Amino acid sequence: MGADVVQLILAGIFLLFLFYLVGSLLLKPLRWVFKIIINSFFGLLLLWAFNFFGAHFNFFIPLNWLTVIIAGFLGLPGLLLLIFLRLVLGS
């Protein structure tokens, strides 16, 4: 009877470890997705604010998924990159 209890306890510990391992493997990609969404939101706000003030000078950056992600990932340097590309490439 004692050996069965020990095996049951070890099986329970192994099961908890397995749940922890699977949970951490599943949550890591979700953290990345959440971070991408939050950064993209801030990139959208940054582009919106720039376009609000740039409208007075007839200069704007189109809002699309690529510009939002660039501004979201890189922040202010990303916005400066988009401004530079807009000036160089024109249209």
Secondary structure, 3 states (H helix, E strand, C coil): CHHHHHHHHHHHHHHHHHHHHHHHHHHHHHHHHHHHHHHHHHHHHHHHHHHHHHHHHCCCCCCCHHHHHHHHHHCHHHHHHHHHHHHHHCC
